[in-house]
Structures are given as C-alpha cells and as structure tokens.
Amino acid sequence: MPVKIRLQRHGKKGKPFYWIVAADARSKRDGKFLEKLGTYNPNTNPATIDLNLDNAVQWLHNGAQPTDTARAILSYKGALLKHHLDGGVRKGALTQEQADAKLAAWLEEKSGKVASKETNLAKVQADAKAKALKAEKEANEKRIAAQAEAAQAAVATEEVAEEVTEEVVEETTEAVATEETVEVVAEETATEEVVAEEPAAEAESTSEETEEA
C-alpha cells in the first residue's frame, strides 16, 4: 500500500490550519489517515510547526513519500536529515552516537536561526510601532496647533468686529449730536427772527396811528 506524508486542511476560512498525516495515497486529501504526525500553522510568523520527529522518520524508513510541502516541513524540522543519518548508521558509515551528535548540532543551529529570526521580527514590529506612535504624536501636535491658530483667528476677528462696532456707534452718536445741534441752532434762529419781526410790526402800527391823528 503506497503511503504519502501530506497535509490535511483544518481551521477556518481564510485561516487554514493543517495536520501532518501519513495516509494512503489513494484516499482523499482530507479523508481518512493512518497516523497524525504533527501540525502546521502558517498564520504565525514564523510558521508554527509541531512534528513527532521519530514517528515521521519511521514512516520515511517504511517508504512513505512526502508531498512537496510536507517534504519542506520535514526538512525544516530535521526529519530528512535524521532519515539520512540513520541510513548511514545502517550502512556502518558512522555510529549512532555520531549520528545523534550531528543531529543535535544541526537542531541547535536551526533553533538559533529561528530565535534570531523571531528577534529580528520583534525588533521590526517594535520599530514600526514606534514610528506609528511618532507619526500619531506629530499629527496630534499639528492638529492642536491648527486648533490654536483657529482660536486666535476667531479672537482676532471678534476684536476687529468689536472695534468696528464701537466706531459705528461713535459715528452714529456724533451724527445724532450734530443733528440735534443743527435743530437747536435752527430753532434759536427762528426765535430770533420772530422776536425781531415783533418790534417792527409794533413800530408800523404806531406810525399808522400817528398819521390818522
């Protein structure tokens, strides 16, 4: 029976989550499987892989063929290297201790690379967050400055309006006072003319009385 090591899809729409399984090559992708070997979550950075290394290597020993994606995962976790080293042990090219030492050194180096990548990613995220905060702070400062300028402009406009209003009031008051003065002068002039006409009339009357006599 041909066996394949492949991925079986699980998870939600848009957020896939995979099981790494050993299954009959003739079965459906998401159908029955012979053994679950681990999980693969591509939604994290770096991707999260949990693999039963010994069981995966045992299936490789038994002739199971991994798919391309599964092969990349097995290589990433050291399963292919262990399979190769076990073949060397069987052929007598090296001892089991030597094979274990080489695998341990490789896994340690791989772990260091993964840790370095995680550190770099965390630094990049921190830098991006700091830049975003700085940009937000600058935007807030600009907005506050614009509001202050707008408030100053509003105050200046109100002051100008008040000055204009005061000038209009003063001009109106002066105009009213002028009109009142003109009216008073006119009244006084009229009164003087009436007073001047009355003695003249009296004089004419006296003259007429004298002529009659």
Secondary structure, DSSP 8 states (H G I E B T S, - for coil): --EEEEEEEEEETTEEEEEEEEEETTS-TTS--SEEEEEEETTSSS-EEEE-HHHHHHHHHTT-EE-HHHHHHHHHHTHHHHHHHHHHHHHTSS-HHHHHHHHHHHHHHHHHHHHHHHHHHHHHHHHHHHHHHHHHHHHHHHHHHHHHHHHHHHHHHHHHHHHHHHHHHHHHHHHHHHHHHHHHHHHHHHHHHHHHHHHHHHHHHHHHHHHH-
